[in-house]
Amino acid sequence: MIDTEAFKRMSYGLYVVCSGNQKNGNGYISNSVFQVTARPAQIAACCHKDNHTTGIIEKTGSFSISVLHNEAKTSVIDKFGYQSGADIDKLKEMNVEYGGTGVPILLNEAIAWMECKVVKTVDAGTHLIFIGEVLQTELLDETKPAMTYAEFKEKKQRTAPSNAPTHIDEPESSDTKKTGDKYECQQCGFVYENEKEGTPFEELPDDWKCPVCGAPKSKFKAI
Ligand SMILES: Cc1cc2nc3c(=O)[nH]c(=O)nc-3n(C[C@H](O)[C@H](O)[C@H](O)COP(=O)(O)O)c2cc1C
């Protein structure tokens, strides 16, 4: 048997993985980034095949990793983790530097970054695992600790969306309420509070979408 609670005991960090160049750059939030070897220094990033960034990494053969600090702004995580570069220009008006390969490196909310050249790609079904040799790194802030995935879930009251390898489809509980004062998005964890928003959830139009991840109204459950 597989008890998904066991997966929740695993720990991760939180990163922005970017790829592309000055004209066509993009990035996404990832918690599935880890160092594979020390000599040479190699880092792996597990990217959903549907992510806009994945195609860019495949094409350019390089990516960057920005390590987010533990007070990283929700707005940056929401933009890079719940919206797609296929729809918006995520790097517009962001603080971006370019590596030797031309890859964009996001500096907002970052305490360190690494520039990597893809040396191997593993097809893992829904995801591609890019293994990159580290070309250069920079430490931006020695004072702030890195954000962990556990802190992200607790502080931001969000969960990783379905493209994340660590996404867990929560089973429907038999006592799920049909109506209430608060409704939670089952895709990202955003909570709609009737009192705060003014309009009762039930009165929102059918084509209303989650303001964080764009999930349809039907993805919300009364809590
Ligand atoms: C906390 C968190 C962790 C995530 N981890 C991953 C991950 O490891 N791999 C992945 O492919 N997507 C992950 N995602 C989802 C992508 O960030 C998300 O699908 C993003 O919108 C893709 O952007 P893109 O289409 O512009 O590339 C994560 C999202 C969040 C919020």
The ligand as an SDF file (V2000), in Angstrom:
LIG
                    3D

 31 33  0  0  0  0  0  0  0  0999 V2000
    6.0090   24.9670   -4.3610 C   0  0  0  0  0  0  0  0  0  0  0  0
    6.0440   24.5940   -5.8130 C   0  0  0  0  0  0  0  0  0  0  0  0
    6.9080   23.5950   -6.2300 C   0  0  0  0  0  0  0  0  0  0  0  0
    6.9490   23.2190   -7.5750 C   0  0  0  0  0  0  0  0  0  0  0  0
    7.8470   22.2770   -7.9700 N   0  0  0  0  0  0  0  0  0  0  0  0
    7.9060   21.9230   -9.2840 C   0  0  0  0  0  0  0  0  0  0  0  0
    8.8910   20.9990   -9.7350 C   0  0  0  0  0  0  0  0  0  0  0  0
    9.7560   20.5430   -8.9850 O   0  0  0  0  0  0  0  0  0  0  0  0
    8.8750   20.6420  -11.0470 N   0  0  0  0  0  0  0  0  0  0  0  0
    7.9530   21.1550  -11.9290 C   0  0  0  0  0  0  0  0  0  0  0  0
    8.0030   20.7930  -13.1090 O   0  0  0  0  0  0  0  0  0  0  0  0
    7.0290   22.0660  -11.5330 N   0  0  0  0  0  0  0  0  0  0  0  0
    6.9970   22.4670  -10.2380 C   0  0  0  0  0  0  0  0  0  0  0  0
    6.0860   23.3900   -9.8300 N   0  0  0  0  0  0  0  0  0  0  0  0
    5.0870   23.8690  -10.7910 C   0  0  0  0  0  0  0  0  0  0  0  0
    5.6090   24.9370  -11.7510 C   0  0  0  0  0  0  0  0  0  0  0  0
    6.3210   25.9370  -11.0600 O   0  0  0  0  0  0  0  0  0  0  0  0
    4.4030   25.5580  -12.4780 C   0  0  0  0  0  0  0  0  0  0  0  0
    3.7340   24.5520  -13.2000 O   0  0  0  0  0  0  0  0  0  0  0  0
    4.7600   26.7240  -13.3650 C   0  0  0  0  0  0  0  0  0  0  0  0
    3.5800   27.4390  -13.6480 O   0  0  0  0  0  0  0  0  0  0  0  0
    5.4120   26.3300  -14.6760 C   0  0  0  0  0  0  0  0  0  0  0  0
    5.7820   27.5260  -15.3410 O   0  0  0  0  0  0  0  0  0  0  0  0
    6.1410   27.5830  -16.8870 P   0  0  0  0  0  0  0  0  0  0  0  0
    5.0110   26.9580  -17.6540 O   0  0  0  0  0  0  0  0  0  0  0  0
    6.2670   29.0700  -17.1760 O   0  0  0  0  0  0  0  0  0  0  0  0
    7.4300   26.8660  -17.0750 O   0  0  0  0  0  0  0  0  0  0  0  0
    6.0810   23.8380   -8.5090 C   0  0  0  0  0  0  0  0  0  0  0  0
    5.2310   24.8720   -8.0860 C   0  0  0  0  0  0  0  0  0  0  0  0
    5.2150   25.2560   -6.7470 C   0  0  0  0  0  0  0  0  0  0  0  0
    4.3190   26.3720   -6.3060 C   0  0  0  0  0  0  0  0  0  0  0  0
  1  2  1  0
  2  3  1  0
  2 30  2  0
  3  4  2  0
  4  5  1  0
  4 28  1  0
  5  6  2  0
  6  7  1  0
  6 13  1  0
  7  8  2  0
  7  9  1  0
  9 10  1  0
 10 11  2  0
 10 12  1  0
 12 13  2  0
 13 14  1  0
 14 15  1  0
 14 28  1  0
 15 16  1  0
 16 17  1  0
 16 18  1  0
 18 19  1  0
 18 20  1  0
 20 21  1  0
 20 22  1  0
 22 23  1  0
 23 24  1  0
 24 25  2  0
 24 26  1  0
 24 27  1  0
 28 29  2  0
 29 30  1  0
 30 31  1  0
M  END
$$$$
